[in-house]
Amino acid sequence: MRNHRLAAASVRTRVALGVIAGLAVVLALLCVAVNAIFVAQSERNLDALLAGRLQLGRQLARTGVGPQQIVNRVSTTSVSAQLVLANGSVFTAGPAGGEVRSASATLNTGPNGQGRVDGSRLTVSVDIGLVRGAQQRLGRVLVLGSLVALAVSAALVVLVVRIALRPLDDVAGLARSITSGQRGGRLRPERTDTEIGQTAQALDEMLDELEGAEARARQAEESSRRFLADAAHELRTPVAGIQAAAETLLHDGSTMEPAQREQLEVLLIREARRAGTLISDLLTTARLDAGLRLESTPTSLGGLAAAEAERARLLFPQASVTLHGDVKTGDIPPGDMQPGDVVVGCDPDRIGGVLRNLLDNALRAAGPAGRISIAVTADSSWAHVDVVDSGPGVPPAERERIFDRLVRLDGSRGDFAGGSGLGLAIARGYARAHGGDLVCLEPPPGWGALFRLSLPRNG
């Protein structure tokens, strides 16, 4: 995953500057538009005024009004008029202006007119200095008004942005409190359909996950520490026995009776085998934690169960080990019933080890002459192997704890050749590595404990 540096510029400053810049552009465009409209309208008004004065002059000429009267009536305080007769005579009236806009027209007295103004040229002019001044004043007003509006808007934008982004201060405050060690704080947004609400919800979920991961890591560390302490304690007993037997043989072996010497040698071998078994189980547990590599092949689950049942009969000929249908019905027929050919994709060595461990535990619980029943069943998705024994059973409160490492319930499961306390943990690890599980269930009436191995069927 690539890491990108986060732009850490002030959000308030960036948002405020962006809004103010946009507002400034809008105001500038508005000023230009208003000024252009005013200029265009002023030009149209001037043209209309000049056209109206010329039209008045034409009407006066048709009524036979004299030249001087025409210019006097056409002119106003802002409009000047000049009439040039056909003989070159010039008549003027109105104010004299500097910068003017002019318009002219030829006056006719009509078809029957014989007046002096017939064929003369009337020119009207208007001083546009007032219009130019008005345009300049409008420009100054627009600029000044825009600056004032921009300043007021900027103050309002800064205030609104500060209020709108205040929840970010809460987010930062929560992050700092978490950093300082104050766990448990949450934002709990009222709405989660907004940007800040979604951010706050994501932060809360992240904190929940982090605290959960921290708790799990702490629990795993404590479990590992406890496991190491228990493993050392378990190894101490056989090692101490080996050491004691070896020292006794070393110092007193030459003077001991043959029977005593043989007894010490048997003790030495037994304790060494016990230590070796425990070390082997510890290594298997470590491999499970690191990730187990399976050699999965299509395997007959009934065949594995039958092979392990036969092994148990050979080791404990006095025990009753039967293979049959569903044991939960409580109908345990005498003798064997060949299970259906349930094929699953699994590592036969690992699953065989699970069944071997379950049978060994069942024989320890039921005793050398106890009863063991094995059932292989399946549905469209799962295959199950149930192992039930006639021992004292497992208390309901302990049916999950017995799968923890280095846990033995020898007091309730019998005292016949107790194991290392890792067998069930390893067996469940093998089952879960296959995508299945191993659980302890309520046994049928008249039986002690029921263990069920579940594995997914082949697709």
C-alpha positions in Angstrom: 0.0 0.0 0.0 1.5 3.3 -1.1 1.6 6.1 1.5 0.7 9.7 0.5 1.5 12.8 2.4 -1.7 14.5 3.6 -2.1 18.1 2.7 -2.3 19.8 6.1 -3.2 23.3 5.2 -5.9 25.0 7.3 -9.3 23.9 6.1 -10.9 27.0 7.6 -8.4 29.2 5.7 -8.7 27.3 2.4 -12.5 27.3 2.5 -12.8 30.9 3.5 -10.3 32.1 0.9 -12.1 30.0 -1.7 -15.5 31.4 -0.9 -14.2 35.0 -0.7 -12.3 34.6 -4.1 -15.5 33.2 -5.7 -17.5 36.1 -4.2 -15.0 38.6 -5.5 -15.2 37.2 -9.0 -19.0 37.3 -8.9 -19.0 40.9 -7.7 -16.5 42.0 -10.4 -18.6 40.4 -13.1 -21.7 42.0 -11.6 -20.1 45.5 -11.7 -19.0 45.0 -15.3 -22.5 43.9 -16.2 -24.3 46.8 -14.4 -21.9 49.3 -15.9 -22.4 47.9 -19.4 -26.1 47.9 -19.1 -26.1 51.5 -17.8 -23.9 52.7 -20.7 -26.0 50.9 -23.3 -29.2 52.3 -21.8 -27.7 55.8 -21.7 -26.8 55.6 -25.4 -30.3 54.5 -26.2 -31.8 57.4 -24.2 -29.5 59.9 -25.9 -30.5 58.6 -29.3 -34.2 58.7 -28.4 -33.8 62.3 -27.1 -32.2 63.5 -30.3 -34.7 61.6 -32.5 -37.5 63.2 -30.6 -36.1 66.8 -31.0 -35.6 66.2 -34.7 -39.2 64.9 -35.1 -40.5 68.0 -33.3 -38.5 70.2 -35.7 -40.1 68.4 -38.7 -43.6 68.9 -37.3 -42.9 72.6 -36.7 -41.6 73.1 -40.2 -44.7 71.6 -41.7 -46.9 74.0 -39.7 -45.0 77.0 -41.2 -43.1 78.1 -38.1 -40.2 80.4 -38.7 -36.6 79.3 -38.5 -35.8 81.0 -35.2 -38.9 79.7 -33.5 -38.1 76.2 -34.7 -34.6 76.2 -33.1 -36.0 77.9 -30.0 -38.6 75.3 -29.5 -36.4 72.3 -30.4 -33.6 73.4 -28.0 -33.8 72.6 -24.2 -31.5 73.2 -21.3 -29.4 70.2 -22.4 -30.2 70.2 -26.2 -28.9 72.8 -28.6 -30.3 73.3 -32.1 -28.8 74.7 -35.3 -30.9 75.4 -38.5 -29.0 76.1 -41.8 -31.3 77.4 -44.5 -30.9 76.7 -48.1 -29.5 80.3 -48.6 -26.8 79.6 -46.0 -28.4 81.5 -43.1 -27.8 79.9 -39.7 -30.0 80.0 -36.7 -28.9 78.5 -33.3 -30.4 78.1 -29.8 -29.6 76.2 -26.7 -26.5 75.7 -24.5 -23.1 75.4 -26.0 -21.5 72.1 -24.9 -18.1 70.6 -25.0 -18.4 66.9 -25.9 -21.7 66.5 -27.7 -23.6 63.9 -29.6 -25.4 65.2 -32.7 -28.1 64.2 -35.1 -29.4 66.1 -38.2 -32.3 65.9 -40.6 -33.6 67.9 -43.6 -36.8 69.9 -43.0 -39.5 70.0 -45.6 -42.7 72.1 -45.5 -44.8 69.6 -47.3 -46.1 69.4 -50.9 -47.7 72.9 -50.8 -45.3 74.6 -48.5 -43.4 77.7 -49.6 -41.7 78.5 -46.2 -38.1 79.6 -45.8 -37.2 76.5 -44.0 -38.0 74.2 -46.9 -34.9 72.2 -47.7 -33.0 73.5 -44.7 -30.9 71.2 -42.4 -31.7 71.0 -38.7 -28.9 69.7 -36.4 -29.6 68.9 -32.7 -26.8 68.2 -30.2 -26.8 67.0 -26.6 -24.0 67.4 -24.1 -22.9 63.9 -23.1 -20.6 65.2 -20.3 -23.4 64.7 -17.8 -23.8 61.1 -19.0 -20.1 60.5 -18.7 -20.1 61.9 -15.2 -23.0 59.7 -14.2 -21.2 56.7 -15.6 -18.0 57.5 -13.6 -20.0 58.0 -10.4 -21.8 54.7 -11.0 -18.4 53.0 -11.5 -17.1 54.4 -8.2 -20.3 53.4 -6.4 -20.1 49.9 -7.8 -16.4 49.5 -6.8 -16.9 50.9 -3.3 -20.1 48.9 -2.7 -18.4 45.7 -3.9 -15.5 46.2 -1.6 -17.8 46.9 1.4 -19.9 43.8 0.4 -16.8 41.7 0.0 -15.5 42.8 3.4 -18.8 42.1 5.2 -19.1 38.8 3.3 -15.6 37.8 4.3 -16.3 38.3 7.9 -19.5 36.3 7.7 -17.8 33.5 5.7 -15.0 33.2 8.4 -17.6 33.1 11.1 -19.8 30.5 9.3 -16.8 28.3 8.4 -15.5 28.4 12.0 -19.0 27.3 13.2 -19.4 24.7 10.5 -16.0 23.1 11.1 -16.2 23.1 14.8 -16.9 19.3 14.9 -13.4 18.9 13.5 -12.0 20.3 16.7 -14.0 17.6 18.5 -12.4 15.0 16.3 -8.9 16.4 16.9 -9.6 16.6 20.7 -10.7 12.9 20.8 -7.6 11.8 18.8 -5.4 13.7 21.3 -7.2 12.2 24.3 -6.8 8.7 22.8 -3.1 9.4 22.2 -2.7 10.5 25.8 -4.1 7.2 27.0 -7.7 8.1 27.7 -9.5 5.1 26.1 -13.2 4.8 25.6 -14.1 8.2 24.2 -16.3 8.3 21.2 -17.8 11.0 19.0 -21.2 9.3 18.5 -22.5 11.7 15.7 -26.2 12.5 15.7 -26.3 12.1 11.9 -24.2 9.8 9.7 -25.4 10.9 6.3 -23.2 14.0 6.2 -19.5 14.3 5.5 -18.5 15.1 9.1 -21.0 12.5 10.4 -19.5 9.8 8.2 -16.0 10.8 9.3 -16.9 10.7 12.9 -18.6 7.3 12.5 -15.6 6.0 10.7 -13.3 7.2 13.5 -15.5 5.6 16.1 -15.5 2.3 14.2 -11.7 2.5 13.9 -11.3 3.2 17.6 -13.6 0.2 18.4 -11.5 -2.0 16.1 -8.2 -0.7 17.6 -9.3 -1.2 21.1 -10.6 -4.6 20.3 -7.3 -5.5 18.6 -5.4 -4.1 21.6 -7.5 -6.2 24.0 -7.1 -9.3 21.8 -3.3 -8.7 21.6 -3.1 -8.3 25.4 -5.2 -11.4 25.9 -3.0 -13.3 23.4 0.1 -12.1 25.2 -1.3 -13.2 28.6 -2.4 -16.5 27.1 1.1 -17.0 25.6 2.7 -16.1 29.0 0.4 -18.5 30.8 1.0 -21.2 28.2 4.8 -20.9 28.5 4.5 -21.0 32.3 2.2 -24.1 32.1 4.5 -25.8 29.6 7.5 -25.2 31.8 5.6 -26.6 34.7 4.5 -29.6 32.7 8.1 -30.3 31.5 9.5 -29.8 35.0 7.9 -33.0 36.3 9.3 -35.5 33.8 12.6 -33.7 33.7 12.8 -33.9 37.4 11.9 -37.6 37.3 14.6 -38.2 34.6 17.2 -36.3 36.6 16.4 -38.1 39.9 16.4 -41.6 38.2 19.7 -40.8 36.3 21.4 -39.5 39.4 20.3 -42.5 41.5 21.6 -44.9 38.8 24.8 -43.0 38.5 25.6 -43.0 42.2 24.0 -46.1 43.5 23.5 -48.3 40.4 26.4 -50.6 41.2 25.1 -51.5 44.6 21.4 -51.8 43.8 19.4 -54.9 43.5 18.6 -55.9 39.9 14.8 -55.3 40.5 15.4 -51.8 41.9 17.7 -51.0 39.0 15.2 -52.2 36.5 12.5 -50.2 38.2 14.5 -47.0 37.9 15.3 -47.7 34.3 11.6 -48.1 33.5 10.9 -44.9 35.3 13.6 -43.2 33.3 12.2 -44.4 30.0 8.7 -43.5 31.0 9.5 -40.0 32.0 11.7 -39.5 28.9 8.8 -40.7 26.7 6.4 -38.4 28.6 8.8 -35.4 28.1 9.2 -36.3 24.4 5.5 -36.5 23.9 4.9 -33.1 25.5 7.7 -31.5 23.5 6.2 -33.0 20.3 2.8 -31.6 21.2 4.3 -28.2 21.9 5.9 -28.2 18.5 2.7 -29.2 16.8 0.9 -26.3 18.7 3.5 -23.9 17.4 3.1 -25.1 13.9 -0.7 -24.6 14.2 -0.1 -21.0 15.3 2.2 -20.4 12.4 -0.1 -21.9 9.8 -0.5 -25.5 9.0 0.2 -26.9 5.5 -2.3 -29.6 4.6 -2.0 -32.4 2.0 -5.6 -32.6 1.1 -7.0 -35.6 -0.9 -10.4 -37.2 -1.3 -10.7 -39.4 1.8 -13.3 -41.9 3.1 -14.2 -40.6 6.5 -15.8 -43.9 7.4 -12.7 -45.7 6.4 -10.6 -43.5 8.7 -13.0 -44.1 11.6 -13.0 -47.9 11.0 -9.2 -48.0 11.0 -9.0 -46.0 14.2 -11.7 -48.1 15.8 -9.7 -51.3 14.9 -6.5 -49.8 16.4 -8.4 -49.0 19.6 -9.6 -52.6 19.9 -6.1 -54.0 19.4 -4.7 -51.7 22.1 -7.6 -52.3 24.5 -9.2 -55.6 23.7 -11.4 -55.4 26.8 -13.1 -52.2 25.7 -16.2 -52.2 23.6 -15.6 -50.0 20.5 -18.5 -49.9 18.0 -19.0 -48.2 14.7 -22.6 -47.4 13.7 -25.2 -44.7 12.8 -26.3 -41.5 14.6 -25.5 -41.9 18.3 -27.7 -38.9 19.3 -30.8 -41.1 18.9 -29.5 -43.1 21.9 -30.0 -46.3 20.0 -26.6 -48.0 20.3 -26.8 -51.4 18.5 -24.5 -54.2 19.6 -21.6 -55.0 17.3 -20.5 -52.9 14.3 -22.5 -51.3 11.5 -20.4 -50.3 8.5 -20.8 -46.5 8.0 -21.7 -45.0 4.7 -18.9 -44.0 2.4 -18.7 -40.3 3.3 -15.9 -38.7 1.2 -14.4 -35.4 2.2 -11.3 -33.5 1.0 -8.9 -33.6 3.9 -5.4 -34.5 5.0 -5.9 -38.1 6.1 -3.0 -38.1 8.5 -4.2 -35.0 10.4 -7.9 -36.1 10.5 -6.7 -39.6 11.5 -4.8 -38.0 14.3 -7.9 -36.1 15.4 -9.9 -39.4 15.6 -7.1 -41.1 17.3 -7.0 -38.4 20.0 -10.7 -38.6 20.5 -10.6 -42.3 20.9 -7.7 -42.2 23.3 -9.5 -39.6 25.4 -12.6 -41.7 25.4 -10.7 -44.8 26.5 -9.0 -42.9 29.3 -12.4 -41.6 30.4 -14.3 -44.9 30.1 -11.5 -47.1 31.4 -9.9 -50.2 29.8 -13.3 -52.0 29.9 -15.5 -49.0 28.9 -17.8 -48.5 26.0 -17.0 -46.4 23.0 -19.3 -45.6 20.1 -18.4 -43.9 16.8 -20.9 -42.6 14.3 -20.3 -41.2 10.8 -23.1 -39.1 9.4 -23.4 -36.5 6.6 -25.8 -34.1 5.0 -25.4 -32.0 1.8 -22.8 -29.6 3.3 -21.1 -31.3 6.2 -19.8 -34.6 7.3 -19.7 -35.5 11.0 -17.9 -38.0 13.2 -19.4 -38.4 16.7 -17.4 -40.2 19.4 -19.3 -41.0 22.6 -18.0 -42.8 25.7 -19.4 -44.3 28.9 -17.1 -42.3 31.2 -18.1 -39.7 33.8 -18.7 -37.0 31.1 -17.7 -33.3 30.9 -19.5 -30.7 33.0 -21.4 -28.3 30.7 -19.4 -25.3 32.1 -16.2 -27.1 31.0 -17.1 -28.2 27.5 -15.4 -25.2 25.9 -12.5 -24.8 28.3 -11.2 -28.4 27.7 -10.1 -27.2 24.2 -7.7 -24.7 25.8 -4.0 -25.6 25.9 -2.7 -27.6 28.9 -6.1 -28.1 30.4 -7.0 -31.5 31.9 -10.1 -32.5 33.6 -8.7 -35.7 35.0 -10.8 -35.4 38.1 -14.0 -35.7 36.1 -12.8 -37.7 33.2 -11.0 -40.5 35.1 -7.5 -41.1 36.1 -6.4 -43.7 33.5 -3.2 -42.6 31.9 -3.8 -38.8 31.7 -2.4 -37.0 28.7 -0.4 -33.8 28.3 -3.4 -31.5 28.1 -2.6 -30.4 24.5 -4.4 -33.2 22.6 -7.8 -31.6 22.3 -6.3 -28.2 21.4 -4.3 -29.7 18.6 -7.3 -31.8 17.4 -9.5 -28.7 17.2 -6.6 -26.8 15.4 -6.5 -29.6 12.8 -10.3 -29.5 12.4 -10.4 -25.7 11.9 -7.4 -25.8 9.6 -9.7 -27.9 7.3 -12.5 -25.4 7.6 -14.4 -27.5 10.1 -14.7 -27.7 13.9 -14.5 -29.9 16.9 -16.9 -29.4 19.8 -18.2 -31.2 22.9 -21.9 -31.7 22.9 -24.6 -32.9 25.2 -24.4 -36.7 25.2 -27.4 -39.0 24.7 -28.9 -40.5 27.8 -26.8 -43.1 29.5 -23.5 -41.9 28.1 -20.7 -39.7 29.4 -19.3 -37.3 26.8 -20.0 -36.7 23.1 -17.4 -35.1 20.8 -18.3 -34.1 17.3 -15.8 -33.6 14.5 -17.4 -31.6 11.6 -15.8 -31.2 8.1 -17.1 -29.6 5.0 -18.2 -32.0 2.2 -16.4 -32.0 -1.1 -17.9 -29.5 -3.6 
